[in-house]
Amino acid sequence: MPGEALIADLTDLGAAGLALTELAAASAGADDTPGLVRVGVHRHGPIPPEAPEAFDILLSADPAAPRPWVGVDAGQLDATIARLRAAAARQPLAATVAAQVLRMTLRVPFEDALALESLAYSMLLASAPFRAWRAATPVRDRPETPEPRVLVSQTGAALEIRLNRPARRNAFDAAMRDALADALTFAAEHPDGPPVVLNGAGPAFSAGGDLDEFGRADDPGAAHLIRTLRSPARLAQRLGGRLTVRLHGACVGAGIEIPAAAARVTASPGTRFRLPEVAMGLIPGAGGTATIPRRVGRQRACWLAIAGEDLDLETALAWGLVDEIVA
């Protein structure tokens, strides 16, 4: 495709992709080419006291490196960098857009950050790399069960909202998004203002977006407006301290992007997290570029988005992505 060829040319010219800078005691500056994902690497010695803000991702050979660094074992640092390079090389456009959006997300109010994400996501839906992913990933025609996507009930003093598509590991399709938005709106407008608990039925809280629906909207502009008007992440944030999300199993894509908007997030042992969208030629589109940086910082959020690797529960707790591990 012509678009893919152009992206490849830009990458070969060093105008897109990943730029790595080794940070020593006298820290080097980041490459300021707009299309590059800027990665700073700390290998040994004291961690720079002032984390270089110009970098999109900061990797350290100290596993206990504080925020905003991503700490890994020294013996795994080069392998980690190699995997990050490979991920960015496979989808340089999506990786670049993810980094650019995350540079801005904490500078604007939360609702503006959601709109920024949706605009970028809608643009990528029309890109050659995403179209190539969609062509290589056949849409499956699978029957649906008649059960409602979301259940709402009163449990003691709390209002319980439960994702209810367990056979699909609570994958988010448009019907589930709308049902969850309706449930969260009902909770937000409840005259008694009860505490609200959001959880998921079955073996996983949510395996993320329903891949069979990705890219099926006829009009990306209209899809952008629907995405912002019917945003569960916006409604979860609106509930403030009333909302607790209880996670378990796989929390992929929307399965962590929406919970990260809640005031309190708990998770059971074995819960794991991943942002897979960049590998598809997209960026997180359920609010993750707005919600996750507000919990873990934009550099760690950028790492999660571009690397696309699983994050274990202990690290998620240490970073603040979840607030408590609850059996």
Phi and psi in degrees as a GROMACS rama.xvg file:
@    title "Ramachandran Plot"
@    xaxis  label "Phi"
@    yaxis  label "Psi"
@TYPE xy
-59.0033  -39.4835  PRO-2
-62.7409  -41.1116  GLY-3
-65.5231  -39.0016  GLU-4
-63.7305  -40.482  ALA-5
-64.0032  -43.4362  LEU-6
-62.0125  -41.3955  ILE-7
-62.454  -40.4312  ALA-8
-63.6478  -43.9039  ASP-9
-62.7486  -38.4799  LEU-10
-65.292  -43.9026  THR-11
-62.7955  -31.5831  ASP-12
-83.1265  -2.2899  LEU-13
79.5901  20.0872  GLY-14
-100.314  -4.29605  ALA-15
-147.688  158.827  ALA-16
109.395  -147.922  GLY-17
-116.747  133.121  LEU-18
-115.694  120.944  ALA-19
-103.207  132.748  LEU-20
-126.209  124.272  THR-21
-79.5547  123.512  GLU-22
-100.426  118.209  LEU-23
-106.697  -167.78  ALA-24
-57.1987  -41.3241  ALA-25
-94.8624  93.9689  ALA-26
-62.6193  134.489  SER-27
-81.5058  156.603  ALA-28
-83.9589  160.512  GLY-29
-81.8455  147.136  ALA-30
-64.9112  126.424  ASP-31
-96.7123  17.2357  ASP-32
-60.8666  124.109  THR-33
-58.3342  -31.482  PRO-34
-85.1879  0.1917  GLY-35
-97.2576  143.183  LEU-36
-85.5109  119.126  VAL-37
-94.7706  116.088  ARG-38
-117.177  123.908  VAL-39
-103.599  137.365  GLY-40
-122.746  126.885  VAL-41
-110.704  120.069  HIS-42
-102.532  -37.4339  ARG-43
-157.709  166.125  HIS-44
80.4015  -177.56  GLY-45
-61.6213  142.067  PRO-46
-68.5012  134.279  ILE-47
-51.3448  126.019  PRO-48
-63.2125  -31.6563  PRO-49
-104.445  105.697  GLU-50
-62.189  126.307  ALA-51
-64.7761  111.315  PRO-52
-68.0007  -22.63  GLU-53
-68.7377  -15.3112  ALA-54
-90.2122  144.094  PHE-55
-82.7955  -32.3303  ASP-56
-136.435  138.117  ILE-57
-123.83  116.509  LEU-58
-108.664  137.448  LEU-59
-130.575  143.742  SER-60
-77.7694  2.16522  ALA-61
-96.4103  110.004  ASP-62
-59.0305  -23.908  PRO-63
-96.6179  16.6436  ALA-64
-56.3496  136.052  ALA-65
-77.6366  168.591  PRO-66
-54.7752  135.598  ARG-67
-98.6432  15.3575  PRO-68
-76.0542  148.907  TRP-69
-99.4627  111.098  VAL-70
-92.3683  133.721  GLY-71
-133.575  161.424  VAL-72
-61.1882  139.714  ASP-73
-55.2961  -38.1475  ALA-74
-71.3626  -13.5168  GLY-75
-106.056  0.519122  GLN-76
-62.679  -48.2206  LEU-77
-64.7445  -38.083  ASP-78
-65.9661  -37.5751  ALA-79
-63.9347  -44.0927  THR-80
-62.2787  -41.1604  ILE-81
-62.4341  -40.8165  ALA-82
-67.1965  -37.9684  ARG-83
-65.744  -43.52  LEU-84
-58.2797  -45.28  ARG-85
-63.6072  -41.2945  ALA-86
-63.5921  -42.9695  ALA-87
-68.0339  -35.7519  ALA-88
-68.531  -32.8155  ALA-89
-69.7804  -34.4822  ARG-90
-137.651  68.1354  GLN-91
-63.9034  -34.3233  PRO-92
-67.1562  -50.3797  LEU-93
-63.4607  -39.7492  ALA-94
-61.998  -42.8142  ALA-95
-64.4045  -45.5613  THR-96
-64.0098  -39.5632  VAL-97
-58.3881  -46.7668  ALA-98
-63.6855  -42.4528  ALA-99
-64.1225  -42.9774  GLN-100
-64.0342  -42.5485  VAL-101
-69.4757  -23.8105  LEU-102
-64.6164  -27.1132  ARG-103
-100.898  -19.8573  MET-104
-63.1951  -34.0448  THR-105
-86.2556  -4.22856  LEU-106
-89.9032  -7.93599  ARG-107
-125.178  160.807  VAL-108
-59.8511  159.478  PRO-109
-56.2698  -46.9645  PHE-110
-66.1939  -34.4382  GLU-111
-67.5379  -35.0113  ASP-112
-64.0322  -38.5365  ALA-113
-63.6546  -42.1286  LEU-114
-65.0218  -41.2942  ALA-115
-58.7254  -46.9754  LEU-116
-59.3362  -46.4884  GLU-117
-64.8225  -38.2014  SER-118
-61.1362  -46.1565  LEU-119
-65.7374  -41.1031  ALA-120
-62.0965  -44.3938  TYR-121
-62.5588  -39.9152  SER-122
-61.5228  -43.3961  MET-123
-68.6596  -26.4494  LEU-124
-60.2081  -25.4253  LEU-125
-95.6286  3.72984  ALA-126
-82.9884  156.307  SER-127
-62.1293  -42.1967  ALA-128
-61.7088  -41.1327  PRO-129
-67.5194  -40.9704  PHE-130
-60.6125  -35.6322  ARG-131
-66.182  -41.3216  ALA-132
-62.5256  -44.1435  TRP-133
-63.1704  -40.4242  ARG-134
-65.2579  -32.0709  ALA-135
-86.6878  -4.35303  ALA-136
-122.89  89.7588  THR-137
-59.5989  140.196  PRO-138
-75.9204  128.684  VAL-139
-91.3439  137.875  ARG-140
-98.3653  99.3183  ASP-141
-121.679  138.304  ARG-142
-67.9479  149.463  PRO-143
-106.159  147.952  GLU-144
-82.2872  156.137  THR-145
-80.3912  -4.37975  PRO-146
-65.6213  149.408  GLU-147
-63.9753  146.445  PRO-148
-68.35  -30.1619  ARG-149
-135.948  135.546  VAL-150
-110.019  140.832  LEU-151
-125.155  129.835  VAL-152
-149.065  163.452  SER-153
-98.0734  122.818  GLN-154
-120.865  99.2159  THR-155
63.4225  -129.486  GLY-156
-84.0738  -12.0209  ALA-157
-97.5488  152.615  ALA-158
-94.3036  121.995  LEU-159
-102.484  129.019  GLU-160
-116.258  125.284  ILE-161
-126.218  126.309  ARG-162
-66.7178  133.898  LEU-163
-134.036  56.5821  ASN-164
-131.364  55.8787  ARG-165
-62.9889  -30.6596  PRO-166
-65.1084  -23.663  ALA-167
-107.802  20.9635  ARG-168
52.9754  37.7031  ARG-169
55.981  38.7008  ASN-170
-64.0378  135.476  ALA-171
-81.3115  116.15  PHE-172
-109.233  -178.859  ASP-173
-61.3782  -36.3422  ALA-174
-64.7617  -40.6236  ALA-175
-69.9174  -40.9895  MET-176
-56.6828  -47.1067  ARG-177
-67.0336  -39.7206  ASP-178
-65.5442  -39.7233  ALA-179
-67.9004  -39.6148  LEU-180
-61.1396  -41.5304  ALA-181
-63.681  -42.5207  ASP-182
-65.9616  -41.9624  ALA-183
-69.5448  -34.9733  LEU-184
-64.5105  -43.863  THR-185
-57.7547  -44.2424  PHE-186
-64.7668  -42.7161  ALA-187
-64.6607  -32.7124  ALA-188
-97.15  4.01029  GLU-189
-60.9319  127.782  HIS-190
-63.7929  -25.5994  PRO-191
-87.6991  -10.7506  ASP-192
55.5619  48.3096  GLY-193
-72.6997  161.318  PRO-194
-63.1742  150.444  PRO-195
-124.433  134.175  VAL-196
-119.912  126.92  VAL-197
-111.216  126.78  LEU-198
-143.231  -174.13  ASN-199
-135.792  141.694  GLY-200
-81.1893  152.368  ALA-201
88.7444  -164.155  GLY-202
-77.7768  -10.3367  PRO-203
-142.572  146.646  ALA-204
-62.0565  -52.1596  PHE-205
-168.833  132.345  SER-206
-84.596  10.3064  ALA-207
97.8702  -161.501  GLY-208
-65.9294  147.47  GLY-209
-73.394  109.408  ASP-210
-60.8128  -27.0451  LEU-211
-67.8076  -17.1095  ASP-212
-97.8714  -11.7276  GLU-213
-60.8739  127.306  PHE-214
79.4694  10.8715  GLY-215
-90.0552  -8.57719  ARG-216
-68.4298  134.728  ALA-217
-73.3207  -30.1534  ASP-218
-127.418  104.294  ASP-219
-59.7967  -31.3599  PRO-220
-66.4744  -46.0068  GLY-221
-64.8296  -37.7924  ALA-222
-62.0354  -36.3236  ALA-223
-61.6901  -45.7092  HIS-224
-64.3413  -42.4207  LEU-225
-62.8612  -41.9267  ILE-226
-61.8644  -37.804  ARG-227
-80.2962  -36.4885  THR-228
-73.0723  -30.1342  LEU-229
-112.397  41.2696  ARG-230
-85.6822  109.905  SER-231
-60.3513  -32.9142  PRO-232
-63.2882  -41.2108  ALA-233
-62.6208  -42.3308  ARG-234
-71.0102  -36.0892  LEU-235
-63.3191  -42.1686  ALA-236
-65.5793  -35.737  GLN-237
-62.8809  -31.0833  ARG-238
-69.8532  -18.5286  LEU-239
57.7743  -138.925  GLY-240
-66.8713  -6.41602  GLY-241
-76.3796  -19.4149  ARG-242
-102.75  128.027  LEU-243
-119.535  133.544  THR-244
-109.911  131.353  VAL-245
-109.775  115.45  ARG-246
-103.993  152.811  LEU-247
-158.052  156.967  HIS-248
63.4153  -143.779  GLY-249
-77.28  131.15  ALA-250
-126.692  91.9365  CYS-251
-115.041  138.832  VAL-252
53.7483  -121.353  GLY-253
-55.6444  -23.6411  ALA-254
-67.7813  -11.1898  GLY-255
-124.269  -25.6435  ILE-256
-61.87  -43.7287  GLU-257
-72.6524  -48.9463  ILE-258
-56.16  -33.1173  PRO-259
-63.2656  -14.6559  ALA-260
-80.3878  -13.4881  ALA-261
-76.7633  156.876  ALA-262
-68.206  -32.3684  ALA-263
-139.035  132.092  ARG-264
-129.183  122.993  VAL-265
-115.341  158.792  THR-266
-146  145.704  ALA-267
-87.4504  157.396  SER-268
-53.9023  139.326  PRO-269
93.6021  -7.1118  GLY-270
-64.7114  141.709  THR-271
-137.823  159.908  ARG-272
-134.231  146.558  PHE-273
-162.017  144.12  ARG-274
-113.487  106.497  LEU-275
-97.9812  -0.913664  PRO-276
-68.0479  -36.632  GLU-277
-58.9406  -36.5729  VAL-278
-62.6741  -18.4118  ALA-279
-95.2759  -0.153349  MET-280
89.6842  15.798  GLY-281
-123.018  -173.971  LEU-282
-123.795  167.031  ILE-283
-50.4976  135.249  PRO-284
-125.965  4.42583  GLY-285
-105.166  18.4108  ALA-286
109.718  -1.00084  GLY-287
-62.1688  -31.8395  GLY-288
-74.408  -12.4081  THR-289
-98.6245  -40.8186  ALA-290
-82.8017  -45.5754  THR-291
-67.7105  -43.0086  ILE-292
-59.8376  -28.6947  PRO-293
-74.0308  -10.7888  ARG-294
-104.257  -40.7509  ARG-295
-118.024  -4.64817  VAL-296
92.4004  154.08  GLY-297
-72.3039  -31.6802  ARG-298
-68.6209  -42.2366  GLN-299
-67.9899  -36.8797  ARG-300
-63.696  -38.7657  ALA-301
-65.3702  -40.0648  CYS-302
-58.8875  -47.9731  TRP-303
-59.924  -42.0931  LEU-304
-69.1729  -45.6756  ALA-305
-83.3029  -42.5364  ILE-306
-66.7548  -36.8023  ALA-307
65.6347  23.8016  GLY-308
-95.5297  156.655  GLU-309
-63.6296  141.141  ASP-310
-111.593  125.563  LEU-311
-78.1596  163.993  ASP-312
-65.1833  -39.8656  LEU-313
-62.2023  -41.7879  GLU-314
-68.3183  -40.1431  THR-315
-59.0191  -38.5456  ALA-316
-67.7786  -44.6408  LEU-317
-63.5315  -35.2374  ALA-318
-79.5123  -20.8136  TRP-319
95.3468  10.5889  GLY-320
-68.8622  -33.3631  LEU-321
-122.906  157.271  VAL-322
-99.9649  -23.3287  ASP-323
-162.098  144.066  GLU-324
-95.3834  123.949  ILE-325
-126.396  123.326  VAL-326
